[in-house]
Amino acid sequence: MSITALADRRVTVYRRTQYVIDATPAAPAMGLSRQPGARACLQVVVSGTSPCTGTVTISGLIGGSPIVTVLTFSYPDTQTTVAQYDSISLVTTAGLADESPLPTIAIQAMGRDGSAVHASYVLVSDWPMRKDAGSPSWPAPIPGAAEMERCLWYFDYTDAWIPRDGDVFVDQRTGEQWLVVGHPAQHGGGLTVPHHFEVTCMRRQGSSTT
């Protein structure tokens, strides 16, 4: 029997990423995958087997004022803007999109210390899942209590998306948020076509319980 037939809730899955442009073949105008999650420097990675000679121009806003940065590449390389961007309005290239094979461009949001600046986006929504609730505990290493509830979530195997550590499951009925911890397991049907996923999650402290 499918897990979907036994599903007791619908879930929206959020994924965190620091990429504002996922790795994409170079084009005169690059489409944004998403905006930075917070003010960030932008790390541009140009890779490929072609010469990778040209420029990447990033236009955006910082504190409400426009800012433009031009990065020049002479070979496959990684460069980072000095300016921190609140948002990006346009990314264009010159030279790189004329090469063959096309080089690949990826842009990541980073703090000045090199740490990742993440943004969340909806991976899938209204996904049927079944929750196997665990037993909550209330450890109190310091005065007060923090509820730490761990449980398992199950859903039918799909090749449309693969759960991974750090994803957030949001119960569409209750609003509870569950953080995926560890590596999700695939079960049944052999390695070629598994039957379902088993995902270990921990409830986010302070999320809705209504």
C-alpha positions in Angstrom: 0.0 0.0 0.0 1.2 3.5 -0.8 2.1 6.0 2.0 -0.1 8.5 0.2 -3.2 6.3 1.0 -2.2 6.4 4.7 -1.2 10.1 4.7 -2.6 12.1 7.6 -1.3 15.6 6.7 -0.3 17.9 3.9 3.2 19.5 4.0 5.0 22.4 2.5 8.8 21.8 2.2 11.2 24.7 2.4 14.9 24.5 1.4 17.6 26.8 2.5 20.3 27.9 0.0 22.9 30.6 -0.4 22.6 30.5 -4.2 21.0 33.6 -5.8 21.8 32.1 -9.2 22.1 28.3 -9.4 24.8 27.0 -11.7 23.6 28.0 -15.2 25.2 28.3 -18.6 26.4 31.8 -19.3 23.9 34.1 -21.1 23.9 37.9 -21.9 21.3 38.3 -19.2 21.2 35.8 -16.3 17.9 35.0 -14.7 17.9 35.2 -10.9 17.0 32.0 -9.0 16.1 34.0 -5.9 17.1 37.1 -3.9 19.7 37.1 -1.1 18.2 36.2 2.3 19.9 39.2 3.9 22.4 41.9 3.0 25.4 40.0 1.5 28.5 40.1 -0.6 28.1 38.1 -3.9 30.5 35.3 -4.8 30.6 34.7 -8.5 31.9 31.3 -9.7 32.7 31.0 -13.5 33.7 27.5 -14.5 34.1 25.4 -17.6 36.6 24.2 -20.2 36.4 27.2 -22.5 38.8 30.2 -21.9 36.2 31.9 -19.6 37.2 35.3 -20.5 34.8 38.2 -20.0 32.9 40.2 -17.4 29.9 39.7 -15.0 28.1 42.8 -14.1 25.8 42.8 -11.0 23.3 45.7 -10.6 21.2 46.0 -7.4 20.4 48.1 -4.3 22.1 48.7 -1.0 20.3 50.9 1.5 17.9 52.0 -1.2 20.7 53.3 -3.4 21.7 51.7 -6.7 25.0 49.9 -7.0 26.8 48.2 -9.9 29.8 45.9 -9.7 31.8 44.7 -12.7 34.0 41.6 -12.2 36.5 40.7 -15.0 37.5 37.1 -15.6 40.5 35.8 -17.6 40.0 32.1 -16.8 37.8 29.9 -14.7 37.8 31.6 -11.3 35.9 32.7 -8.2 35.5 36.4 -7.4 33.5 38.2 -4.7 32.1 41.7 -4.6 33.3 44.1 -2.0 29.9 45.7 -1.7 27.1 44.0 0.2 23.8 43.9 -1.7 20.3 44.1 -0.2 18.8 43.0 -3.5 19.8 42.3 -7.1 18.0 43.7 -10.1 20.1 42.5 -13.0 23.0 40.3 -13.8 24.6 40.5 -17.3 27.7 39.1 -18.9 30.0 40.2 -21.8 32.2 37.8 -23.7 31.4 34.7 -21.7 28.2 33.8 -23.6 30.1 33.9 -26.9 32.4 31.0 -26.0 31.9 27.4 -26.9 31.3 25.3 -24.9 29.4 27.8 -22.7 31.0 28.4 -19.3 28.8 27.9 -16.2 28.0 30.8 -13.8 26.8 30.5 -10.2 26.4 33.3 -7.7 26.2 32.8 -3.9 25.4 35.2 -1.1 28.1 35.4 1.6 28.9 37.5 4.7 32.1 39.5 4.9 33.5 36.7 7.0 32.9 34.1 4.3 29.9 32.6 6.0 26.8 31.5 4.0 23.8 33.9 3.9 20.8 31.6 3.4 17.4 32.3 1.8 14.5 29.9 2.1 12.3 28.9 -0.9 9.4 26.6 -1.4 10.6 23.3 -2.8 7.1 21.6 -2.9 3.8 22.3 -1.3 0.6 20.3 -0.5 2.7 17.1 -0.3 1.0 14.1 1.4 3.0 12.6 4.2 2.5 10.4 7.3 3.9 11.4 10.6 5.0 8.8 13.3 5.2 10.9 16.4 7.9 10.3 18.9 8.0 11.0 22.6 8.7 14.7 23.5 11.2 15.5 26.2 11.9 18.6 28.2 15.6 18.8 29.1 16.6 21.8 31.3 20.3 22.2 31.3 19.7 25.8 32.5 16.6 27.1 34.3 13.6 26.8 32.0 12.6 24.1 29.6 13.1 23.5 25.9 10.8 21.0 24.2 12.8 18.7 21.9 10.4 16.4 20.0 11.9 14.1 17.4 9.7 12.0 15.0 9.7 10.2 11.7 8.0 11.3 8.5 7.1 9.0 5.7 6.1 9.6 2.1 6.1 7.7 -1.2 9.2 7.7 -3.3 9.4 10.4 -5.9 12.1 11.5 -8.3 10.6 15.0 -8.4 12.5 16.0 -5.3 14.8 14.4 -2.8 14.7 15.4 0.9 18.0 16.4 2.5 19.4 17.5 5.9 18.4 21.1 6.7 15.0 21.0 4.9 12.0 22.3 6.8 8.6 20.5 6.7 5.7 22.8 7.6 2.4 21.0 8.5 -0.2 22.9 6.5 -2.9 22.2 9.1 -1.1 23.1 12.3 1.7 25.4 11.1 4.3 23.3 13.0 7.8 23.4 11.6 10.0 20.3 11.5 13.7 20.4 10.7 15.1 17.5 8.8 18.1 16.1 10.7 20.6 13.5 9.3 20.4 11.7 6.0 16.9 10.7 4.8 16.5 6.9 4.2 15.0 5.2 1.2 13.1 1.9 1.9 11.6 -1.0 -0.1 11.6 -1.9 -3.7 15.3 -2.3 -4.0 17.9 0.4 -4.8 16.6 0.9 -8.3 13.1 2.0 -7.4 12.6 2.5 -3.7 9.1 2.4 -2.2 9.2 5.3 0.2 11.3 7.8 2.2 11.8 7.8 5.9 12.9 11.2 7.3 13.9 12.0 10.8 12.8 15.5 11.9 13.0 17.6 15.0 10.3 20.1 15.9 11.5 23.7 15.7 11.2 25.3 19.2 8.5 28.0 19.2 6.7 26.8 16.1 2.9 26.6 16.2 1.3 23.7 18.0 -2.4 24.6 17.3 
